């Protein structure tokens, strides 16, 4: 079993329900969720003219290999109706692989750790909530350390856990 960390986000439709449904689908695909962060309401980053997101991070265990896990997350997105249109644009569900154990993977379709994790408060806030001492296998920095270096972003922790 490998420990993985996944980021989930939604800013279209019933955002909370979209995230819950994605978690149920992950569990059905042999991805056992161990810990869940609170939900965070976050301001869009690159494309600002869109609704705010709900984001969360989960720690999970799986027997799936990295590309199998990627295929599974992309299938869930597709089955839930995600259509990839505008880059960084609105989406009903987004599932990113943040870490796959301590593996460093750099292929055209999969990079772990996620290449932009250190710039994303909407990922690091919930990650630091559930795994503050988790170390990035390349930089050696903890989730808490990476979070401490980021500039402010519109983000608010909600008293809701998936």
N, C-alpha and C positions, 0 to 999 in steps of 0.2 A: 504494500500500500504506500502511495506517495501522498504527502501533504501538499495541498495546493491552496492558493489564495486567489479568489475571484472577485472582481468588481462588477457590480450590477448598477445600471442606471436606466431611468425612464423619465421622459418629459412630455409624453403624449398620452391622452386617454386617462384611464384610472391608474395613475402611476403606482400607487401602493399595491394594488391588485396585480398589476403587471409584474412587479418584483416578486410578489408571493407566488404567482403562477410559475415564474421562471425557476424559483427555488424548488417547487414541487416537481417540475420537469427534470431538474438536475438530479434530485433524489431518485427519480424513476430510472435514470440512466447510470446507476452505480456510482454516483458522486454523493458521498455521505457527508452532509454538512455537520461540522462539529461545533463551530462558534459563528455567531452572527453579530454584526455591529448594529447599532441604532441606525435609524434612517436619518439622512442629512438632506436638507433642502439646499440646493446649490445653484448659484448663478451660472448661466452659460458662459463659456470661456471665449472661444474663437469667433463663433457666429452668435453675436449677442441678441439679435432680434428673434428670439424664440422663447418658449416658456421655460421657467426654472425646472431643474431636475430634482428627482429624488434619487439618492445614491446610497449604497451600502456595500460592505465587504464581508465576505464569508471565508472561513477556513474550512476546508473539506479534505476528505481522504478519498482516493480513487485507485483502482487498479488499471485504469486507462493509461495508455502511453500518451505522450504529449500531443501528437497529431490526432489521435483518437479523441482526446479531450477537446481540442480545437474544433474538430468536426462536430462533436456533440453540442458544443455551445453555439456554433453557427446554425446547426439544425434547429435547435430550440428557438433561436432568434427568427429563423425563417418560418417555422411552424406557428410562431406567435404573430406573424404578419409583418415582421420588419422588412422594409424595402430599402436597400442602400441607394440613396439618391444623393442629396447634397452632403458633401463631406462635413463632418462636425455638426450636421443639422439635426432637426428633431427626430426622435426615435421612440417607439413604444417600449423597446427593450434593447439593452446593450450589455453584453457579458464579455468581460476581458479577463484573460489569464494574466495575473500579476506575477505570481511565482509558481514554479513547478518544482517542488522540493528546493534543492540548492542548485539545480541545473541552470546552466547558461546555454541558451539555444538561440541561434541567429540564422534563420532561414528566411526566404522570401515571404512566407506566409505566417511565420510564428517567431516571435522574439520573447524570451523570458530571461531575466526579469523584464517586465513590460518596459520598453525603452523610454517612456515619458513619465514613469512613476514619480521621479524626484521633482517634477514640476507641477504635480496635480494635487492640490489641497483636497479636492473632492474625493480623492482616493486615499491620501495619507491620513486625513482626519479619522475616517472609519477604520482604516488599517491599524493606526496607532491605538485606537480604542480597544481592539481585541488582541493585538500582538505588538505592543510598543517596543519590545526588544528584538523583534524579528530583524535579522541582518541581511542587507543586500549582499549577495554573493560576490559582486564585483567591487563595489565601493567600500564595503565593510560597515557602512552606516546603518544604524537602526532606523526603524520607521519613525520613532520619536525624533531622532537626529535630523532626518530628512525634512520632517514637518517643521522643525524649528527654524529652518533656513528659508522657508517660503514666505513670499509677500502675502498680504491680506487678499482674501477673495470673499465674495458674498457667500457665506455658508452658515447654516444654523442646524444644530443638532436637535432632532425631535425626540420626544419621549416615547418612541415607537420602535420596537424591534420586530423584525419579520418572523 
